[in-house]
Amino acid sequence: MSHFHALVLLGFIIAGAVIGVFYGWYAGEAAMAVAWLGSLFLNALKMTIIPLIIASVVSGIGSLGDIRQLGKLGGYTMVYYLSTTALAVFVGLLVVNWIQPGAGIQLTQTAVPEHILSKQDTGISDIFLSLISPNLFAAASQTELLPLIVFAILFAMALTTIGDRSKPVFAVFDGINEAMMKLVIWIMHFAPVGIFALIAARLGSTGGGEQFMAEISAVGMHVVTVLTGLLLHAIILFCILYFVAHRGMDYLLGMARALVTGFGTASSSATLPLTMECARENKVSPKAVKFVLPLGATINMDGTALYEAAAVMFIAQAYGIELTLMQQGLVFITATLAAIGAAGIPEAGLVTMVIVLTAVGLPLEGIALLLAVDWFLDRFRTTVNIWGDSVGAAVIARLT
């Protein structure tokens, strides 16, 4: 896609998002009539995820040539993702201790959704178990990306050990990868309409602008705290991009289509195909695009990690429970690990928050305080997740 074409499409996507906000705000529940257009766009993107991830990871490892390069690439990637996720949790804890959003809040008795309560026995060991799936087709049908990536890495490593017989196999995956990227470009021409519908329908489902503002005002300081933390972390990531990868506003502008789409879809996994396409257009090396970004969409959840830390502290403050420095350290560790285990799907942060709340003995009912505004904050933290992946690709490409 040409630079001019990409800028025009970005303009239409932003316009679609803005019109979607206005339509959902004033039309209220009537805006839900366009929800099917958003679902159609989201399903089209999701349709490309599984073949694209497997093809890109296998193709990326095949392009490394020397398998020892994978150790270096993988090592740098894991260090970057762990570091930035931990940094995001730290920023979240700093901001929430500074603003104290839960102090003096009125507690309301709201039911916690069953799909969240069902996760209360989830532990850190379950995150490690999620690395391997006994049934890859079942994992693909549930869009469980981590076991698919692990399989693709192991499969590609095995291919590199069989000499010339691997060449036609790698060529097939190269072809699939290129075809899927072309398909993503076609789908993106529908993005302005799809994002308009997604945002309008979601805002409409809350009852429109007035109802949404009433929900926001109930936990307004929590919203301010999370958005402040996310903005600070996004700026820190930009500084890392500038000083380590030597890229600047041109890179941010080049990734803007992926970031706005992430805001509309609230899913870093669904946005992954576009994130990869934008990174390619931004002249990021193919090995970083094919390996770093798929892995990042699965385990690098900076926005989710920050949100979980801030939300857990908010719940503690609302219940009048003061967490010691040791307990906050436990929040730091569990939020970092839980965010890495969170799938790149809507509301994953709420589900993995159960792990963090359980670790420090806070009541799960506190999650009910956040439900009304979670869908709204989810869009911002997804955007930061994608920005973290994008910066990671540029940084790893520079270092390797």
C-alpha positions in Angstrom: 0.0 0.0 0.0 1.4 3.4 -1.0 2.1 6.0 1.7 -0.6 8.3 0.2 -3.1 5.5 0.1 -2.3 4.6 3.7 -2.8 8.2 4.9 -6.1 8.5 3.1 -7.3 5.2 4.7 -6.2 6.4 8.1 -8.2 9.6 7.7 -11.3 7.5 6.8 -10.8 5.2 9.8 -10.5 8.1 12.2 -13.6 9.7 10.6 -15.4 6.4 11.1 -14.5 6.2 14.7 -15.5 9.9 15.4 -18.9 9.4 13.6 -19.4 6.2 15.5 -19.0 8.0 18.8 -21.5 10.7 17.8 -24.0 8.2 16.4 -23.8 5.9 19.4 -24.0 8.9 21.8 -27.2 10.5 20.4 -29.0 7.5 18.9 -28.7 5.4 22.0 -30.0 1.8 21.7 -31.0 2.5 18.1 -27.3 2.4 17.2 -27.2 -1.3 17.9 -28.8 -1.8 14.5 -25.4 -1.4 12.9 -23.7 -3.9 15.2 -23.7 -6.6 12.5 -21.4 -4.4 10.3 -18.9 -4.3 13.1 -19.2 -8.0 13.7 -18.6 -8.7 10.0 -15.4 -6.6 10.0 -14.2 -8.2 13.3 -14.9 -11.7 12.0 -13.1 -10.9 8.7 -9.9 -9.9 10.7 -10.2 -12.9 13.0 -10.5 -15.2 10.0 -6.9 -14.3 9.0 -5.3 -14.7 12.5 -4.6 -18.4 12.7 -3.2 -19.0 9.2 -1.2 -15.7 9.4 0.3 -16.4 12.8 1.4 -20.0 12.0 2.7 -19.0 8.5 4.5 -15.9 9.7 6.3 -17.6 12.7 7.4 -20.6 10.6 8.4 -18.3 7.7 10.2 -15.9 10.1 12.3 -18.6 11.7 13.0 -20.1 8.3 14.4 -16.7 7.2 16.9 -16.6 10.1 19.0 -19.2 8.4 21.1 -20.1 11.4 18.9 -21.5 14.1 21.2 -19.9 16.7 19.8 -16.6 15.6 16.5 -17.6 17.1 18.0 -17.8 20.6 19.2 -14.2 20.2 16.0 -12.9 18.7 13.8 -14.8 21.3 16.1 -13.7 24.2 15.9 -10.0 23.3 12.1 -10.3 22.7 11.4 -11.9 26.0 13.6 -9.4 28.0 11.9 -6.5 26.2 8.4 -7.8 26.8 9.0 -8.7 30.5 10.7 -5.4 31.2 8.0 -3.2 29.6 5.2 -5.2 31.2 6.8 -4.9 34.6 7.4 -1.1 33.9 3.7 -0.7 33.1 2.6 -2.4 36.4 5.0 -0.1 38.2 3.6 3.0 36.5 0.0 1.8 37.4 0.9 1.4 41.1 2.6 4.8 41.2 -0.4 6.6 39.6 -3.0 4.8 41.7 -1.1 5.5 45.0 -0.8 9.2 44.0 -4.4 9.8 42.9 -6.1 7.4 45.4 -9.2 7.0 43.2 -11.0 4.5 45.5 -10.9 6.6 48.6 -14.5 7.4 49.9 -16.3 5.7 47.0 -19.8 4.4 47.5 -19.9 0.6 47.3 -22.8 -0.9 45.3 -23.9 -4.5 45.4 -23.6 -5.7 41.8 -23.4 -9.2 40.6 -20.1 -10.4 39.2 -20.5 -12.2 35.8 -20.3 -16.0 35.9 -17.4 -16.2 33.4 -15.3 -14.2 35.8 -16.3 -16.1 38.9 -15.5 -19.3 37.2 -11.9 -18.3 37.0 -11.3 -17.8 40.7 -9.4 -21.1 41.0 -7.0 -20.0 38.2 -3.4 -19.8 39.3 0.0 -19.0 37.9 0.6 -22.6 37.0 -2.4 -22.5 34.6 -0.5 -19.8 32.6 2.4 -22.2 32.1 0.0 -25.1 31.2 -1.6 -22.8 28.6 1.7 -22.9 26.6 0.9 -26.4 25.3 -2.4 -27.6 23.8 -3.1 -31.3 23.3 -5.4 -30.4 20.4 -4.2 -27.7 18.1 -7.5 -27.5 16.2 -9.4 -27.0 19.5 -6.9 -24.2 20.4 -7.4 -22.6 17.0 -11.2 -22.8 17.3 -10.9 -20.9 20.6 -8.3 -18.5 19.2 -5.8 -19.6 21.9 -2.8 -18.2 20.2 0.0 -19.1 22.7 0.0 -22.9 22.1 -0.2 -22.3 18.3 2.8 -20.0 18.5 4.7 -22.5 20.6 3.9 -25.3 18.1 4.9 -23.1 15.1 8.3 -22.3 16.8 9.0 -26.0 17.5 7.8 -27.1 14.1 10.0 -24.5 12.4 13.0 -25.4 14.5 12.5 -29.1 13.6 12.3 -28.1 9.9 15.7 -26.3 10.1 17.3 -29.6 11.2 16.3 -31.6 8.0 18.5 -29.8 5.5 17.4 -29.1 1.9 14.1 -31.0 2.4 12.8 -28.1 4.5 13.2 -25.6 1.6 9.9 -26.4 -0.2 8.0 -26.4 3.1 9.4 -23.0 4.1 8.5 -21.8 0.6 4.9 -22.9 1.1 4.7 -21.0 4.4 6.3 -17.9 2.8 3.6 -18.0 0.1 0.8 -18.4 2.7 2.2 -15.4 4.7 2.3 -13.1 1.7 -1.2 -14.1 0.6 -2.6 -13.5 4.1 -1.0 -10.0 4.2 -2.6 -9.2 0.8 -5.9 -10.4 2.2 -5.5 -8.1 5.2 -5.0 -5.1 2.9 -8.3 -5.9 1.2 -10.1 -6.3 4.5 -8.8 -2.9 5.7 -10.7 -1.1 3.0 -13.8 -2.0 5.1 -12.2 -0.7 8.3 -13.9 2.8 8.4 -17.4 1.2 8.2 -16.5 -1.6 10.6 -14.9 0.6 13.3 -17.9 3.1 13.0 -20.3 0.2 13.6 -18.3 -1.3 16.5 -18.0 2.0 18.4 -21.5 3.1 17.7 -23.1 -0.2 18.7 -21.0 -0.5 21.9 -21.9 3.0 23.0 -25.5 2.4 22.0 -25.6 -0.7 24.2 -25.0 1.4 27.3 -28.0 3.5 26.4 -26.3 6.4 24.7 -24.3 9.4 25.9 -26.2 10.4 29.0 -26.3 6.9 30.4 -22.6 6.4 29.6 -21.7 9.7 31.4 -23.7 8.5 34.4 -21.7 5.3 34.5 -18.4 7.1 34.1 -19.1 9.7 36.9 -19.7 6.9 39.4 -16.1 5.8 39.2 -14.7 8.9 37.5 -11.4 9.0 39.4 -10.7 5.4 38.5 -11.1 6.3 34.8 -8.8 9.3 35.2 -6.2 7.2 37.0 -6.1 4.5 34.4 -6.1 6.9 31.5 -3.3 8.9 33.1 -1.2 5.8 33.7 -1.8 4.6 30.1 -0.8 8.0 28.7 2.4 8.0 30.8 3.4 4.5 29.8 2.7 5.3 26.1 5.1 8.3 26.4 7.7 6.1 28.1 7.4 3.6 25.2 7.8 6.5 22.7 11.0 7.5 24.5 12.3 3.9 24.2 11.4 3.9 20.5 13.3 7.2 20.0 16.4 6.5 22.0 16.9 2.8 21.3 15.3 2.2 17.8 16.0 5.8 16.6 12.5 6.1 15.3 10.1 9.0 16.0 6.7 10.5 15.0 7.0 9.0 11.5 6.8 5.5 13.1 3.9 6.5 15.3 2.0 7.9 12.3 2.8 4.7 10.3 1.3 2.5 13.1 -1.8 4.8 13.5 -4.1 2.6 11.4 -3.4 -0.3 13.7 -3.8 1.8 16.9 -7.1 3.2 15.8 -8.4 -0.2 14.7 -7.3 -1.6 18.1 -9.3 1.1 19.8 -12.3 0.1 17.7 -12.0 -3.7 18.1 -10.7 -3.8 21.7 -8.7 -6.8 20.7 -4.9 -6.9 20.0 -5.3 -10.4 18.5 -7.9 -9.3 16.0 -5.8 -6.2 15.1 -2.6 -8.3 14.8 -2.8 -8.7 11.0 -3.0 -5.0 10.5 -0.3 -4.3 13.1 2.0 -6.6 11.0 1.1 -4.9 7.8 1.7 -1.4 9.2 5.1 -2.5 10.6 6.1 -3.9 7.2 5.2 -0.6 5.6 7.3 1.1 8.4 10.4 -0.7 7.1 10.7 -3.0 10.2 12.8 -6.1 9.4 10.7 -9.1 8.3 12.1 -11.3 11.1 10.9 -8.8 13.7 7.5 -8.5 12.1 7.0 -12.3 11.7 8.3 -13.3 15.1 8.1 -10.4 17.6 4.6 -9.1 16.7 2.7 -12.5 16.9 4.4 -13.2 20.2 3.7 -9.7 21.5 -0.1 -9.9 20.6 -0.2 -12.9 22.9 2.0 -12.2 25.9 2.9 -8.5 25.8 0.0 -6.7 27.5 1.4 -3.5 28.8 -2.0 -1.7 29.0 -3.7 -4.7 30.6 -0.9 -5.1 33.2 -1.1 -1.4 34.1 -4.9 -1.6 34.3 -4.9 -4.7 36.6 -2.5 -3.1 39.1 -4.5 0.2 39.2 -7.8 -1.6 39.4 -6.8 -3.9 42.2 -5.5 -1.0 44.2 -8.7 0.9 43.5 -10.8 -2.0 44.8 -8.6 -2.2 48.0 -9.1 1.6 48.5 -12.8 1.3 48.0 -13.1 -1.4 50.6 -10.9 0.6 53.0 -8.2 -2.1 52.9 -4.6 -0.7 53.1 -2.2 -2.9 51.2 1.3 -3.0 52.7 4.4 -2.5 50.6 4.9 -6.3 50.6 1.4 -6.9 49.4 1.8 -4.3 46.6 5.0 -6.1 45.7 2.8 -9.2 45.3 0.4 -7.2 43.1 3.4 -6.2 41.0 4.6 -9.8 40.5 1.1 -11.4 39.9 -0.2 -8.6 37.7 2.9 -8.9 35.5 2.6 -12.7 35.2 -1.2 -12.6 34.8 -1.0 -10.0 32.0 1.5 -12.2 30.1 -1.0 -15.0 30.4 -3.9 -12.9 29.2 -5.2 -13.6 25.8 -5.6 -10.7 23.4 -9.3 -10.7 23.6 -11.9 -8.2 25.0 -12.3 -8.2 28.8 -9.3 -10.6 29.3 -8.0 -8.1 31.9 -11.1 -8.7 34.1 -10.7 -12.4 34.0 -6.9 -12.4 34.8 -7.6 -9.8 37.5 -9.1 -12.6 39.5 -5.6 -14.1 39.9 -4.2 -10.8 41.3 -7.2 -10.2 43.7 -6.9 -13.8 45.0 -3.2 -13.4 45.6 -3.6 -10.5 48.0 -6.9 -11.7 49.5 -9.2 -9.0 48.2 -12.9 -9.7 47.6 -13.8 -10.7 44.0 -17.0 -8.7 44.3 -14.9 -5.6 43.9 -14.7 -6.4 40.2 -18.4 -5.4 40.0 -17.3 -1.8 40.7 -15.4 -1.8 37.4 -17.9 -3.5 35.0 -19.8 -0.4 33.9 -16.7 1.3 32.5 -14.5 -1.7 31.6 -15.5 -1.8 28.0 -14.5 1.9 27.6 -11.1 1.5 29.3 -10.5 -1.8 27.5 -10.2 0.2 24.2 -7.5 2.4 25.6 -5.5 -0.4 27.2 -5.7 -2.4 24.0 -4.3 0.5 22.1 -1.4 0.7 24.5 -0.9 -3.1 24.2 -0.6 -2.7 20.4 1.7 0.3 20.8 3.9 -1.7 23.1 4.1 -4.5 20.5 4.9 -2.0 17.7 7.7 -0.4 19.7 9.0 -3.8 20.5 9.2 -4.8 16.9 11.2 -1.6 16.0 13.5 -2.1 19.1 14.2 -5.8 18.4 14.8 -5.1 14.7 17.4 -2.5 15.7 19.1 -4.7 18.3 19.3 -7.8 16.2 
